[in-house]
Amino acid sequence: MVSEFRIRTETESNMAKQSGSNKSRLYVPEPPFRPGDTPDYSHISVPAAHSPVRPDPLCDADETRDHATSLIRVMRFNGETQGDWVPGISPEIKRTALRDIALTRAMDERMFTMQRQGKMSFYMKSTGEEAVSVGHSLALQDTDMIFPTYRQQGILINRGASMKEMMCQCLSNSGDPLDGKSIPVLYSFKKHGFFSISGNLGTQLIQGVGWAMASAYKNSDEIASVFTGEGATAEGDFHYALNFASTYRAPCIINVVNNQWAISSFQGIAAGEGETFAARGTGYGLATLRVDGNDVLAVYAATEWAAERARRGGGATLIEHFTYRKSGHSTSDDPSKYRPESEPDVWPFGDPLERLKTHLILIGEWDEERHVELLESCKKQVRETYKSAEAMGNLSGETRVNDFTMFEQVYEHALPHLDEQKRMFAQERD
Ligand SMILES: Cc1ncc(C[n+]2csc(CCOP(=O)(O)OP(=O)(O)O)c2C)c(N)n1
């Protein structure tokens, strides 16, 4: 079954018409819109917040086949909730989600601006897709292990990681908890169950599934949650991970964050034009869910289902979070070169912060005044934290980094060639 929410391009149907020529032709997918085009997503049918039925979390994986091609939604655009995926969470938790999305966004904004001012070398925002990490994190236990990509800073915010330490790493200064061993944004927070982010895409997939297998071997009830962008599903690592997760019923959740773009390559380049990314899981016999990633309550509900399944011995679930990357890929990217500038504004699933705010106001648990105060307090917190982080140095000024840490902490025992390099380095410094 082909999803009604997939994005089929003009080129694809033209190619299909030409197939009568009996000659093979190389097909290179093209995104539906390029700079200068007026993006029009009216062909994507956005379902009212109806949801496919919520099966028992221990159902046969086969019962989730249709979930791989439909879309779990809880919140309608007018803020009403409906369907059997509505999570039973308190207004307090919903307000926590609102705050964490707003805080993540405020931090991203500030750090992007500071990179532009030369205070740090690099930064990556998660604007538009914050509900995926925040909603997901809220539905897990703190002891569950996260194997993230570089766009799940919302999980660190939700788990209460030190924003100052995150900022110090980005500033490459003396407060960097990793002593300069990882670049900005590629965080590692052992105490928050947040595995070291790798610059090499996809490595975390097999590591996360392996961790989950070990957890099951030890009869622990801790599960792993593994993330990838849709672009990196084109890598072998993704398929190895699915194969192992299915074979050994590893207690994990494999999250594909489909934000439509992998730098300048649209999702069709990772074979997103045909079947959904969720349907990759079906092929491996995994339970699969596809969720509106801009609907934080739907993300929460899907995660809660998959976590229960994993914890109770039902094995792994693949969740596709259908969302949109509003900002550039990173500070090194210029999205106006490959997509219309208005595309983020016309994306038909709205903005996650606005959608949750509308819902909370509708149920009488929020108002415009409190919302303005929230945004202001997030900005203030970020501003003040940044100030104290920058007091420990930045890239354009005195960083006060202890450069000798580059020789430490990687190997358990000293190595002669590193000792020699350290000695030469010290001589040059004198
Ligand atoms: C093995 C590997 N190949 C290529 C790259 C370069 N690269 C870094 S991010 C990226 C795009 C990834 O897109 P996606 O997986 O969709 O995640 P997103 O950035 O959209 O969150 C690419 C190609 C890399 N870092 N590692």
The ligand as a Gaussian input file, in Angstrom:
#p B3LYP/6-31G(d) Opt

LIG

1 1
 C       28.935000       8.601000       6.810000
 C       28.646000      10.041000       6.535000
 N       28.258000      10.407000       5.288000
 C       28.003000      11.704000       5.014000
 C       28.156000      12.666000       5.981000
 C       27.889000      14.145000       5.673000
 N       26.593000      14.543000       6.212000
 C       26.507000      15.097000       7.444000
 S       24.921000      15.434000       7.872000
 C       24.343000      14.855000       6.396000
 C       22.857000      14.866000       6.097000
 C       22.084000      13.925000       6.952000
 O       20.716000      14.059000       6.707000
 P       19.635000      13.282000       7.549000
 O       20.116000      11.910000       7.857000
 O       18.343000      13.387000       6.831000
 O       19.576000      14.069000       8.924000
 P       19.248000      15.617000       9.186000
 O       20.529000      16.373000       9.025000
 O       18.207000      16.035000       8.226000
 O       18.751000      15.701000      10.595000
 C       25.375000      14.412000       5.579000
 C       25.214000      13.848000       4.233000
 C       28.583000      12.240000       7.267000
 N       28.733000      13.115000       8.269000
 N       28.797000      10.930000       7.513000

